[in-house]
Every structure is written in structure tokens, then in C-alpha cells.
Amino acid sequence: MVMSQVNDGRFARCKTEANGSTFEYTKRYWILHTKNNGDLKVRMATTEQLPEKNPDEWKQESDPLAPSTPTDTATLSSEGLKPEVKAREQWARKIDFLLACIGFSVGLGNVWRFPFLCYKNGGGAFLIPYFIAVLLGGIPMFFLEVSLGQFMSEGGIGTWKICPLFQGIGYACAVVVFLLNCEYNIILTWAFYYLFSSFTSVLPWSNCDNEWNTDECHVDHRKIAKNVTNSTDIADSVHNVTSVIIANLSSMASNITSNLTSNVASVESTIGRITDPVTEYWERKVLRLSAGVGEPGIIKWDLCLCLLLAWIVVYFCIWKGIRSSGKVMYFTATSPYVLMFILLIRGLTLEGASDGLKFYLVPDFSRLADSQVWVDAGTQVFFSYSIALGTLTALGSYNKFNHNSYRDSVIFATVNSFTSILAGLVIFSILGFMANRQGVSVADVAESGPGLAFIAYPEAVSQMPIAPFWSCLFFSMVILLGLDSQFVGVEGFITFVVDLYPNTFRKGFRREILILIVCIVCFLIGLSMVTEGGMYVFQLFDYYSASRIVLVVAFFECLVVSYIYGAARYQDNLEMMFGFRVPVLMKYFWMFVTPVFTMSTFILGAITYSELTYSRKFIEYEYPKWAIQLGWMMALCSVILVPIIFIYRMVQQQGAFSKRFLEAIKPQLKKHQIRIGEDLSKINIVAEEYTTNQEDLPGMSPGSAMQLECKDLYNTNNEFSA
């Protein structure tokens, strides 16, 4: 195969031999090229297709995410027909990235964790430490992660080529997000179960007339408990009066005391037996909860099918890459807001809603003196912003090189915080109604976590007119909030693997097969959480897999970018991308404020650490030592990768320790990522990856060996190649 240049164009001669015959194709082509974000786009056009003007004036219309044609699936070499490595995708529209971030980070934590923390930690006063945490930790870390992914155009592990010595941060994030993916879909499993159970005229958890209910089940359980408690108080008072009479009427007092003591014991026994239909439905029907983590029991087939459905939905949302998931996001990221506003309007019209809002928003500034309030604020921001999971870098890596992610970071922070406050209004207006109906305080019905979504709120909607409709609406909102968080999380993990081995997984349908394998593995791990003891396993994953570990990871991210790669150098890189200088305040946040904030929050949380327990209706279950140790193993299996990769990179180098260290911290950058005036001795330059979304050559059969050879020739031998 020969290529030669003639006159003002190129003369392509492609020759191939097949079955003893020789085929030759000759035609003159212009090479039309543009350089976009550092990637060279090459297209061919015949002289007959060109207008009558200088070919240099002919501009190619930019299409950064043009899908490859069916004929772009293979190239011919001496070894025969081999799959072609596909170009890395980019977001089709700018808003796709923002919607993906909102969909991933704005999830169930905003609905079931923030409102309860706000009520628990001083109502409206909690917003003060919360917004301080947003400014000091949330926005700086969010912007750092998405801009890193955008700058390096790689997700997760590949992002930390910016400092290979600390590439263990990427591996740690990959492990954390994998564990979260296994756990998070269990919540969707429960939500699907409740949604399907809501398609009935009478909600199954609204009464005590079902086969799973016990004799101690009472619909008005709180009123009964309150009356019994009042009786106990009266009995205690009479008992105290009796003790005074004992001195003079010992024999009579003895009989009275004996009778009262037995009455008190009987009353306390009655209190202990009172339960409610919602809790019994949750523990005895949905979970069929066993006695402990050491008694897993059998797999519940109905939950297993719901789990399978959840993973099937996730797979088909992301199997075609970010082009398909980006379109799904338009629905899953926006529709929950419509449902929340509908539920809010309904909640505000219910009697007692104002009582719930008072509990939620009335400030108690004395609580700000408690360090636990500040720890809760910091962890909530990191939890709801999805910091240090590696997925934000993956989402940012699909941006164009000059996308304004700084603007998106501010918009995201506004939307995230607004969603948290809105969710609190929705939840507590309904809880206020339920407390008013039952004649108890809002404090008696407030719950957090799964207890809010699957006990408190279902109990509230069961007391509303047209209860099944509002139940379907609520659990549809839960599913939509959780679904986009789940499939973006899986997409983030897939990005880790594909970017680590691009030549392996960007060929043919290998990426789709990889996604299928990951979904199957996560499904199999999730089976341990749909057994009769599955709730105990879920609590272990939830408490140890990420929790406070993300604060440590975020701390290292700030240190590496600020002090090893260099905050000033990175700020120059951002100016290269955005075309404007990011405020210098952001640099000082990364260097001083955010690391101090994250480590302080971690230390305060460690001081108040307590071992995992599971609070049930009448039981405080304490996990055995072996289960606690298993939880710590899950927590450490991610962060331990940071020092392991550190040691591995040092061993790879040669020479003295200082020389090894300096060589291992050299960033691996492409030419378009190097700032003007950069000291090239302090970086390692890697080859550019060019994308060639070119059309088939006219006159040749699509997919033919000659067609593929000519494409390969232009890809590898034109004068614009690296």
C-alpha cells in the first residue's frame, strides 16, 4: 500500500490481494482537519465534493460525539481483521453533564438524612454549619474533582496520572464506589417492593388484619402507648404516697404496695407488647427479619426479583454509554422535583402541617455549641455531594476540554442545597399531619434513613385520603431519586476500568459485556442483603464501606494537587481550559481551608465514634465482634490502596529515595495539557490520542478490506499525526 502527495491534494492508492487477485483503487482526496480541544479530527473529501475555493478555507463542522459507523468496527492488518479502538465519548450537550451530576449526587440522602439532621441539630440553626460546610468543603472539592477529570480526560484511576505516586487515590475511590453500588440498589429493591404493593385499594400496612400481623399489633399504637404511660405515671405517684403511709399502716400498706407493684409491672408489660402494622409489615413481611447477622436464613424470592429488576433497569440505562444515560437523565433527574412539589402542596394542605414545619425550621442556636452538630453538617455535605467517590472525576472526564465546569459547580451546589431544604418541607409537613392525627409530638414520629422512607412516611400516607395514589407517588419519587444515583455510580466504576484498559474494552461490544459482568457480580453480592438476615448485612455496608473514609480521601486529594502537583500550576491549567482566571480564593481553599476542614471533621467524628448497632422497635441489636471486624476490613480495603500504590510506584523507579520520589511524582501529560513556560524536565509527555470520525470513502464497498486499509493509512501516516 502506497501513499504519495501530488499538487494541492493527496493521491491515495490502496492495493490489497485476495484469492490471488489484485484490486487497486486510486482517487484524489483533500485532507480536511480541525484541532478541537487538543484532539485532531481528520476527515476526507473528494475533489468533486469540494467547493471552488482554497481547501484550507473549508471548515469541518464540529461533531464531538459523532457515533462511529458500522463500518468503523475493524481494521485490516497482517493478522487479519481486528476490532478498532473506539474514540472516547463526550457529552452531547453541555447540560448533560450538569444533569448527570445532579442526578448522581441529589438522591435519597437529601430526602431521608438532611431533614432529620436539621430537626435533630437545632432546626433552622443547623443551616448555619451546613452552608459553612458547603462553602469550605462542598464547592471546592466538587470543583476540584470535576475539573481534574475534565483536564485529564480520564476518569477515576487515570485522573491521578497527574501524580502517579498517589494514583492509589483513584483505586481507593474505585473500591468505595463498587461497594456503594452493591449496597445502594438494595434501597431501590425495597422501593420497588413497596411500589408494587401500593397497587391496591387498601394499603397492606394500614391495618392489622394480615397473616403476618401479631396479636400485639394496634393501628392507634401511639395513643395506646401514651394512655398506658399516663397510667404508669399515676401508679408511680400512688406508689410514692403509699410509702409515706407505710410508717403508720404497715399491714395495710403492704397489701396496697403489692397490688400497685403488680399493676405497674402489668402496665409496663403492656407497653412492651404494643406494636404497629407498618413496623410489622416492614420487619415481618418485607424483610422477614432474623435474630441477627449470624442467622442469614433463606433468600426472599420476592425481594430477589425486585433486586433483579433494579439491576436490569440500571444495565439498560447505561449499556450504550453516556449517550444513552444522558438522555435518560433528562427524565430521572428532573421528574423527582415535579413529584416533590406535588407532595409538598398536598402536605401543606393537611391539618398539623405547621407543627411539623416548626419542628423542622425553628432555630435552637444553643445546639451550635455541640461539636457533633458540625460533624453532622460536614459529613452530610460530603455525603450529598458525592465527594471522594471518583464518580465526579469520571463525569467531568466526558466534558469538552474548554467546558466551564466552574459555573456548573456553583449551579450544582445551589440545586443540591435547595433540594435538601425542599425535601425537608415535604417530609415534615406530612409528619406534622401524622403527629396531629395520633395526638403525639412530631419528635415521636421523626425518623432517619430507611426508617423514614419505609416506616414513618408509609404510615403517614396510609392515613391520607386516596392513600394508594400518594403511596405510588412517593415511592416513584424514591425510585427516580435513587435510580440515577445508581446508574451514574455504575457508569463511574465502568469508566475506571475502561480508561485503565482502553485497548481492551473500547472494541466491539466489549464495553457492553463488561457492564453486564459488573451488574451480575453486584447482583450476586446483593443477594446477601435480600436474605432474612440481609438488613444486618446492609447496615454493615452502609456504616463502613464509605462513611468517614471519604474525608480522608478528600484530604489527600487536596494535598496532592496543592503541594505536589502545585496549586499555581493547576490554576494555570484551569485558565488554559476555561479562558479565564479562576478566583485565587479557590487556590487557597485547596491549599489550607478545605484540608483543615476535612481532617477536623474526620477527627471530631473519630472522637465520637461508636460501634455499629441496629435499632429496632423494642430491640437495640449489637453486632458481634467478628461482624465489626468484617466492617472495618471493608473500610480499610479501599484506603489501604493509597500506601500500597505509593510503595509500588517507588519500587518501580531506580536510584536513591529522593530520585525515585521526584520521578514518581512527575505528571503524565499530553502536549495540549502543558502550560506555556513549563519545565519539561519535571513532566512526562505522553502521546496524543487522535480521534478520526471519518466517513466511508466513496466508490469503495462499505466494510471492505480496501475501505478499511485506506482509513487505517490516513489514521497512521498523515502529516498531522503525533
TIGU-179257 format. One line per 2 residues: number of its first residue (from 1); their letters; for each residue x, y, z of C-alpha. Coordinates in steps of 0.001 Angstrom, whole numbers, plus 500000, padded with zeros to 6 digits. Example, Ala and Ser with C-alpha at 12.3 -4.5 7.8 and 13.67 -1.06 7.14 Angstrom:
BEGIN
1) as) 512300,495500,507800; 513670,498940,507140
***
This chain:
BEGIN
1) mv) 500000,500000,500000; 501476,503335,498903
3) ms) 500630,506945,499609; 502113,509935,497792
5) qv) 501322,513660,497682; 500595,515407,494389
7) nd) 499756,519053,493662; 497241,520534,496114
9) gr) 495809,517339,497470; 496704,513755,498219
11) fa) 496802,510805,495933; 495695,507635,497673
13) rc) 496473,504298,496149; 495224,501312,498129
15) kt) 496123,497847,496988; 495108,494556,498504
17) ea) 495284,490976,497352; 492553,488429,497873
19) ng) 492105,484982,496365; 495065,485542,494060
21) st) 493589,488687,492502; 494883,492237,492896
23) fe) 492493,495165,493440; 493620,498752,493146
25) yt) 491716,501926,493914; 493043,505368,493035
27) kr) 491444,508734,493795; 492497,512207,494886
29) yw) 491414,513444,498315; 491710,516596,500345
31) il) 492698,516198,503951; 490267,518375,505940
33) ht) 491294,518881,509505; 490483,520857,512616
35) kn) 492033,520759,516019; 489451,520692,518803
37) ng) 490383,520526,522468; 493728,519031,521637
39) dl) 492227,516142,519653; 492878,516089,515920
41) kv) 489775,515495,513833; 490508,514191,510343
43) rm) 488024,513817,507514; 488380,513005,503799
45) at) 486529,514594,500956; 486915,514089,497212
47) te) 487794,516952,494931; 484364,516627,493361
49) ql) 482751,517325,496757; 484776,520481,497485
51) pe) 483593,523998,496611; 485657,526099,494278
53) kn) 487955,527680,496867; 491143,527033,498753
55) pd) 490784,523782,500721; 492338,525444,503764
57) ew) 489248,527638,503960; 486984,524644,504065
59) kq) 485906,524077,507673; 484730,520860,509120
61) es) 481568,521129,511178; 482378,520097,514726
63) dp) 480625,516994,515994; 482496,515912,519123
65) la) 480378,512879,519798; 479514,511564,516370
67) ps) 478837,507855,516686; 481058,505535,514737
69) tp) 479505,503963,511682; 479047,500210,511393
71) td) 481991,500108,509029; 484311,501605,511651
73) ta) 484400,498417,513666; 487538,496785,512297
75) tl) 490889,497433,510650; 492926,495125,508466
77) ss) 496442,494158,509454; 498879,491372,508789
79) eg) 496987,489357,511406; 493654,489761,509647
81) lk) 490558,491729,510607; 490803,493211,514137
83) pe) 488324,495382,516094; 489034,499106,516021
85) vk) 489539,501004,519282; 486593,503388,519629
87) ar) 487151,507037,520415; 486357,508192,523942
89) eq) 482884,509670,524229; 481930,513203,525247
91) wa) 478672,514697,526459; 476402,515513,523526
93) rk) 475184,518728,525211; 476608,520926,527938
95) id) 473571,520446,530155; 474029,516650,530105
97) fl) 476998,516951,532453; 475121,519143,534923
99) la) 472085,516849,534898; 474330,513815,535436
101) ci) 475959,515450,538479; 472574,516452,539887
103) gf) 471133,513014,539200; 474040,511237,540880
105) sv) 474539,513448,543925; 470977,514627,544593
107) gl) 469444,511450,545901; 467974,509738,548902
109) gn) 470405,511388,551304; 468739,514716,550598
111) vw) 465313,513234,551359; 465829,510993,554359
113) rf) 469005,512263,556019; 469122,516059,555751
115) pf) 465618,516795,557167; 466212,514608,560223
117) lc) 469671,516110,560879; 468171,519580,560577
119) yk) 465474,518772,563147; 467890,516918,565445
121) ng) 470598,519615,565430; 468696,522800,566157
123) gg) 466239,523200,563296; 466952,526310,561249
125) af) 470174,526879,563223; 471626,523765,561549
127) li) 471605,525638,558237; 474462,527809,559546
129) py) 477058,524996,559885; 475565,523326,556819
131) fi) 476167,526287,554490; 479585,526906,556046
133) av) 480440,523283,555191; 479153,523843,551639
135) ll) 481449,526857,551176; 484534,525398,552878
137) gg) 484319,521815,551679; 481475,521092,549281
139) ip) 482031,523533,546413; 485884,523459,546464
141) mf) 486022,519650,546467; 483275,519254,543881
143) fl) 485001,521706,541526; 488400,520114,542128
145) ev) 487182,516640,541205; 485159,517505,538095
147) sl) 487858,519850,536771; 490543,517194,537323
149) gq) 488535,514700,535288; 487958,517312,532577
151) fm) 491635,518308,532441; 492963,514749,532248
153) se) 490065,513438,530093; 490173,510248,532123
155) gg) 488060,509023,534981; 488932,507760,538418
157) ig) 492273,505999,538293; 493512,507689,535104
159) tw) 492844,511121,536590; 495678,510631,539052
161) ki) 498284,510357,536331; 498608,513962,537397
163) cp) 500700,512454,540222; 501324,508715,539615
165) lf) 502805,508250,543096; 499350,508866,544591
167) qg) 497361,507021,541968; 496178,504851,544828
169) ig) 493578,507564,545467; 491894,506525,542223
171) ya) 491996,502851,543159; 490562,503635,546609
173) ca) 487687,505563,545031; 487000,502662,542654
175) vv) 486651,500223,545566; 484406,502604,547529
177) vf) 482038,503237,544613; 481878,499497,543831
179) ll) 480798,498716,547401; 478264,501543,547317
181) nc) 476837,500213,544052; 476250,496824,545687
183) ey) 474503,498440,548652; 472544,501261,547032
185) ni) 470486,499067,544738; 469035,497313,547789
187) il) 467210,500556,548609; 465748,500540,545096
189) tw) 464769,496919,545697; 462723,497870,548767
191) af) 461235,500857,546934; 460118,498649,544019
193) yy) 458581,496221,546524; 456569,498973,548218
195) lf) 455559,500476,544875; 454147,497176,543632
197) ss) 452394,496675,546983; 450736,500078,546587
199) ft) 448717,498991,543553; 445740,498014,545686
201) sv) 442609,499592,547107; 443820,499218,550710
203) lp) 447499,499541,551616; 448664,496290,553256
205) ws) 450458,498161,556070; 447397,500231,557035
207) nc) 445742,497583,559247; 446468,494606,561494
209) dn) 444274,492069,559683; 447003,490345,557676
211) ew) 448618,486954,558095; 451954,488441,559165
213) nt) 450464,490565,561961; 450679,489546,565637
215) de) 448136,489904,568423; 450082,492883,569813
217) ch) 449509,494921,566617; 447424,498093,567075
219) vd) 446666,500765,564472; 446450,503501,567148
221) hr) 449571,502241,568879; 450894,505660,569857
223) ki) 447644,506737,571542; 447516,503467,573426
225) ak) 451145,503778,574475; 450518,507348,575622
227) nv) 447484,506348,577709; 449343,503421,579222
229) tn) 452302,505665,580024; 449963,508100,581807
231) st) 448551,505188,583807; 452067,504208,584758
233) di) 452802,507733,585967; 449654,507689,588138
235) ad) 450562,504300,589545; 454071,505547,590376
237) sv) 452615,508602,592141; 450250,506499,594233
239) hn) 453161,504188,594992; 455139,507137,596374
241) vt) 452212,508295,598506; 451839,504788,599809
243) sv) 455426,504714,601058; 454592,507602,603400
245) ii) 451625,505769,604903; 453689,502646,605491
247) an) 455142,504007,608721; 451701,504011,610424
249) ls) 449706,501457,608499; 452301,498839,607672
251) sm) 449979,495921,607173; 447518,497861,605023
253) as) 450343,499494,603049; 451886,496131,602374
255) ni) 448768,494931,600594; 448353,498189,598653
257) ts) 452014,498236,597646; 451841,494644,596490
259) nl) 448799,495345,594331; 450255,498540,592853
261) ts) 453568,496884,592085; 451841,494132,590179
263) nv) 449750,496740,588315; 452868,498694,587330
265) as) 454527,495505,586091; 451404,494656,584122
267) ve) 451305,498151,582574; 454989,498017,581613
269) st) 454416,494605,580079; 451540,496048,578061
271) ig) 453744,498873,576769; 456359,496362,575683
273) ri) 453807,494376,573688; 452329,497266,571692
275) td) 453439,497335,568050; 452074,498816,564824
277) pv) 451093,497491,561350; 453758,499496,559474
279) te) 456654,498133,561517; 455276,494600,561350
281) yw) 454868,494870,557579; 458473,496107,557264
283) er) 460085,493558,559595; 457804,490524,559283
285) kv) 456601,490756,555673; 459196,492681,553620
287) lr) 462397,491709,555444; 461235,488675,557448
289) ls) 463985,489742,559793; 466055,487086,561555
291) ag) 467569,487339,565045; 470970,488601,563899
293) vg) 473710,488816,561279; 474822,485296,562176
295) ep) 471454,483898,561054; 471163,484793,557348
297) gi) 468252,482457,556676; 466949,481927,553146
299) ik) 466825,484310,550191; 463415,486015,549876
301) wd) 462375,485323,546310; 460139,488419,546038
303) lc) 462957,490763,547102; 465336,488828,544860
305) lc) 463110,489505,541831; 462885,493200,542735
307) ll) 466686,493315,543008; 466993,491644,539605
309) la) 464578,494200,538132; 466607,497055,539617
311) wi) 469821,495788,538007; 468117,495177,534655
313) vv) 466874,498783,534639; 470352,500052,535550
315) yf) 472007,497971,532829; 469775,499194,530015
317) ci) 470146,502794,531183; 473924,502772,530704
319) wk) 474796,499910,528346; 475223,502243,525351
321) gi) 477422,504684,527238; 476856,508288,528186
323) rs) 474802,508979,525059; 472024,506735,526355
325) sg) 472421,507561,530053; 472490,511286,529221
327) kv) 469074,511009,527584; 467656,509008,530491
329) my) 468916,511719,532844; 466565,514289,531333
331) ft) 463723,512328,532914; 465218,510800,536058
333) at) 466967,513996,537224; 464016,516346,536711
335) sp) 460842,514348,537379; 461507,513920,541143
337) yv) 461161,517697,541513; 457704,517576,539954
339) lm) 456688,514816,542354; 458196,516647,545331
341) fi) 456251,519818,544565; 453022,517793,544245
343) ll) 453682,516107,547606; 454602,519479,549163
345) ir) 451368,521101,548019; 449428,518155,549393
347) gl) 451383,518179,552653; 450876,521894,553291
349) tl) 447095,521484,552957; 446950,518821,555705
351) eg) 445980,519589,559264; 449008,519764,561550
353) as) 451490,520529,558760; 452550,523763,560509
355) dg) 453542,521781,563628; 455875,519643,561544
357) lk) 457458,522669,559859; 458077,524292,563255
359) fy) 459996,521226,564421; 461974,521328,561187
361) lv) 462852,525013,560931; 462526,526790,564318
363) pd) 466173,527530,565280; 467784,526456,568513
365) fs) 471098,528303,568491; 472302,526648,571693
367) rl) 472891,523463,569672; 475700,525171,567718
369) ad) 477978,524753,570739; 477835,520968,570249
371) sq) 480706,519671,568095; 478525,516807,566857
373) vw) 476353,519329,565016; 479351,520472,562973
375) vd) 480403,516878,562299; 476901,516071,561049
377) ag) 476943,519145,558806; 480321,518261,557283
379) tq) 479533,514592,556694; 476123,515463,555237
381) vf) 477689,517816,552675; 480287,515243,551621
383) fs) 477619,512544,551524; 475132,514541,549428
385) ys) 477823,515999,547125; 479297,512514,546472
387) ia) 482803,513732,547246; 485804,511362,547007
389) lg) 483929,508558,545257; 485715,509060,541950
391) tl) 482469,509316,540014; 482627,513103,539757
393) ta) 486008,512860,538024; 484514,510284,535669
395) lg) 481596,512586,534810; 483953,515535,534323
397) sy) 486186,513493,532026; 483427,513388,529391
399) nk) 483362,517197,529154; 484970,519069,526305
401) fn) 488355,520449,527294; 487111,524043,527495
403) hn) 483767,523380,529214; 483007,525845,532036
405) sy) 482711,523406,534939; 483380,526233,537412
407) rd) 479972,527691,536593; 478382,524248,536797
409) sv) 479868,523709,540272; 478110,526794,541622
411) if) 474829,525828,539936; 475111,522291,541295
413) at) 475704,523495,544866; 472641,525734,544642
415) vn) 470408,522956,543295; 471700,520393,545811
417) sf) 471100,522599,548849; 467723,523731,547523
419) ts) 466693,520085,547085; 467665,519246,550666
421) il) 465597,522093,552082; 462655,521305,549771
423) ag) 462732,517634,550793; 462606,518692,554459
425) lv) 459476,520753,553823; 457842,517781,552085
427) if) 458748,515266,554791; 457946,517311,557904
429) si) 454657,518699,556612; 453475,515087,556304
431) lg) 454967,514043,559659; 453219,517011,561308
433) fm) 449924,515749,559923; 450575,512240,561242
435) an) 451523,513525,564701; 448349,515636,564792
437) rq) 446197,512651,563788; 447673,510471,566519
439) gv) 447800,513144,569213; 451553,512843,569789
441) sv) 454603,515049,569318; 456411,515276,565968
443) ad) 459502,514060,567828; 457731,510731,568352
445) va) 457262,510139,564637; 460510,511636,563218
447) es) 462827,509026,561730; 466032,508981,559687
449) gp) 467386,506735,556942; 465385,503692,555817
451) gl) 463136,504168,558840; 461797,507385,557318
453) af) 461214,506027,553809; 459819,502629,554767
455) ia) 458174,503192,558181; 457352,506821,559039
457) yp) 456287,508038,555593; 454275,504911,554626
459) ea) 452445,505245,557948; 451670,508884,557135
461) vs) 450318,508230,553635; 448211,505329,554927
463) qm) 446193,507892,556924; 445587,510174,553910
465) pi) 442579,510042,551595; 443275,508036,548414
467) ap) 446273,506521,550232; 447410,504132,547433
469) fw) 447776,507042,544989; 450014,509060,547332
471) sc) 451975,505938,548184; 452653,505255,544486
473) lf) 453686,508880,544028; 456087,508810,546964
475) fs) 457801,505546,546067; 458040,506580,542411
477) mv) 459936,509645,543644; 462210,507449,545786
479) il) 462939,505172,542817; 463710,508071,540464
481) lg) 465938,509754,543035; 467819,506527,543636
483) ld) 467917,505254,540068; 470031,507998,538521
485) sq) 472382,507920,541527; 472756,504189,541000
487) fv) 473378,504036,537271; 475742,507020,537302
489) gv) 477631,505276,540106; 477927,502138,537980
491) eg) 478921,504263,534968; 481660,505803,537107
493) fi) 483064,502389,538003; 482893,501251,534368
495) tf) 484801,504396,533374; 487547,503438,535867
497) vv) 488018,500060,534215; 487649,501139,530574
499) dl) 490087,504036,530943; 492550,501696,532649
501) yp) 492406,499225,529728; 491136,501254,526730
503) nt) 492616,498980,524069; 490765,496059,525584
505) fr) 487290,497440,526317; 486786,500081,523595
507) kg) 486419,497465,520878; 483239,495999,519517
509) fr) 480737,495166,522232; 483294,494542,524955
511) re) 482196,497555,526988; 478595,496311,526993
513) il) 479799,492880,528102; 481880,494467,530874
515) il) 478825,496368,532154; 476825,493130,532131
517) iv) 479521,491305,534122; 479742,494125,536701
519) ci) 475940,494165,537110; 475861,490379,537575
521) vc) 478653,490462,540188; 476939,493275,542098
523) fl) 473637,491390,541902; 475237,488255,543356
525) ig) 476782,490260,546204; 473414,491944,546759
527) ls) 471764,488557,547304; 473330,488539,550773
529) mv) 471171,491600,551549; 467834,490099,550462
531) te) 468032,487158,552832; 466227,487056,556174
533) gg) 469349,488486,557780; 470027,490829,554862
535) my) 469184,494027,556762; 472106,493414,559117
537) vf) 474460,492979,556133; 473080,496159,554550
539) ql) 473803,498102,557747; 477402,496844,557692
541) fd) 477889,498054,554106; 476194,501360,554837
543) yy) 478173,502121,558009; 481665,501029,556972
545) sa) 482050,500972,553167; 482307,504765,552765
547) sr) 481186,506737,555848; 484070,508880,557152
549) iv) 486705,507322,554882; 485763,509795,552134
551) lv) 487001,512639,554360; 490471,511086,554447
553) va) 490476,510586,550669; 489403,514203,550122
555) ff) 492207,515376,552423; 494813,513558,550312
557) ec) 493304,514904,547082; 493794,518484,548277
559) lv) 497356,517823,549429; 498414,516138,546190
561) vs) 497002,518829,543891; 498104,521767,546070
563) yi) 501571,520759,547220; 502877,518034,544891
565) yg) 501408,518917,541510; 501229,522566,542536
567) aa) 498187,524776,543133; 499624,527580,540982
569) ry) 500350,525182,538113; 496853,523738,538333
571) qd) 495324,527210,538336; 497242,527906,535117
573) nl) 495825,524687,533670; 492317,525812,534552
575) em) 492924,529101,532757; 494030,527107,529699
577) mf) 490721,525229,529796; 488252,527990,530637
579) gf) 489884,531011,529027; 489626,532987,532267
581) rv) 491377,533009,535618; 489580,531111,538385
583) pv) 489387,533294,541544; 492582,532958,543563
585) lm) 490445,532255,546628; 489809,528762,545257
587) ky) 493561,528039,545307; 493822,528986,548974
589) fw) 490802,526845,549796; 492565,523819,548264
591) mf) 495848,524640,549994; 494655,525469,553512
593) vt) 490938,525756,554289; 489479,522578,552770
595) pv) 492214,520172,554034; 491879,521586,557554
597) ft) 488092,521356,557350; 488051,517739,556124
599) ms) 490611,516494,558633; 488955,518364,561526
601) tf) 485612,516817,560648; 487214,513376,560465
603) il) 488948,513752,563843; 485801,515023,565577
605) ga) 483868,512136,564048; 486501,509655,565233
607) it) 486265,511021,568779; 482503,510462,568830
609) ys) 482757,507076,567077; 480599,504260,568409
611) el) 480351,500715,567137; 477502,499820,564845
613) ty) 474136,498882,566345; 470751,498322,564698
615) sr) 467795,499937,566455; 464533,498073,566053
617) kf) 461153,498747,567654; 461939,497218,571034
619) ie) 465447,495871,570480; 468857,497506,570236
621) ye) 470809,494867,568323; 474552,494862,568963
623) yp) 476749,493357,566277; 479155,490592,567258
625) kw) 482891,491313,567218; 483514,489317,564050
627) ai) 480922,491403,562165; 482531,494647,563385
629) ql) 485916,493369,562225; 484425,492494,558834
631) gw) 483088,496045,558598; 486498,497539,559334
633) mm) 488012,495292,556683; 485562,496797,554160
635) al) 486509,500296,555298; 490257,499642,555057
637) cs) 490237,497668,551787; 489846,500962,549940
639) vi) 492098,503396,551793; 494895,500822,552189
641) lv) 495420,501007,548421; 496886,504517,548739
643) pi) 500077,503400,550566; 500250,500158,548547
645) if) 500345,502012,545221; 502738,504536,546768
647) iy) 505208,501768,547610; 504703,500080,544233
649) rm) 505482,503282,542314; 508602,503876,544396
651) vq) 509850,500355,543782; 509312,500827,540033
653) qq) 511839,503656,539942; 515611,503373,540209
655) ga) 518231,505260,542164; 518223,506928,545574
657) fs) 514999,507556,547503; 514844,511251,546577
659) kr) 515398,510474,542894; 512717,507780,542969
661) fl) 510292,510176,544651; 510880,513007,542182
663) ea) 510498,510665,539230; 507326,509068,540638
665) ik) 505552,512401,541157; 506115,513576,537578
667) pq) 502696,514117,535964; 501968,512264,532734
669) lk) 500585,514953,530437; 499709,515246,526780
671) kh) 501003,518143,524713; 497789,520161,524883
673) qi) 497815,519914,528712; 501208,521565,529107
675) ri) 501150,525217,530130; 503364,527819,528464
677) ge) 506790,528034,530110; 506504,524599,531717
679) dl) 509753,522937,532802; 509642,519839,530600
681) sk) 512183,518050,532797; 509519,517863,535535
683) in) 506841,516123,533475; 506465,513034,531335
685) iv) 504914,513731,527924; 502622,511008,526636
687) ae) 501360,510534,523079; 498167,512242,521970
689) ey) 495164,510092,521211; 493643,511292,517960
691) tt) 490044,510685,517060; 489189,510010,513452
693) nq) 485454,510081,512878; 485766,509887,509102
695) ed) 483202,508849,506547; 483488,505919,504182
697) lp) 485429,506610,501006; 483086,506874,498003
699) gm) 483491,504251,495357; 484532,501525,497814
701) sp) 482284,498894,499323; 481469,499760,502968
703) gs) 483391,497494,505304; 485590,496130,502567
705) am) 489253,495391,503183; 490217,498215,500791
707) ql) 487968,500687,502627; 489443,499746,505992
709) ec) 493022,499817,504733; 492629,503318,503285
711) kd) 491185,504552,506572; 493993,502966,508521
713) ly) 496542,504547,506165; 495183,508024,506749
715) nt) 494963,507427,510508; 498576,506384,510895
717) nn) 500543,508059,508089; 499160,511555,507534
719) ef) 501338,514541,508279; 499236,515609,511261
721) sa) 499830,512500,513331; 501782,512590,516581
***
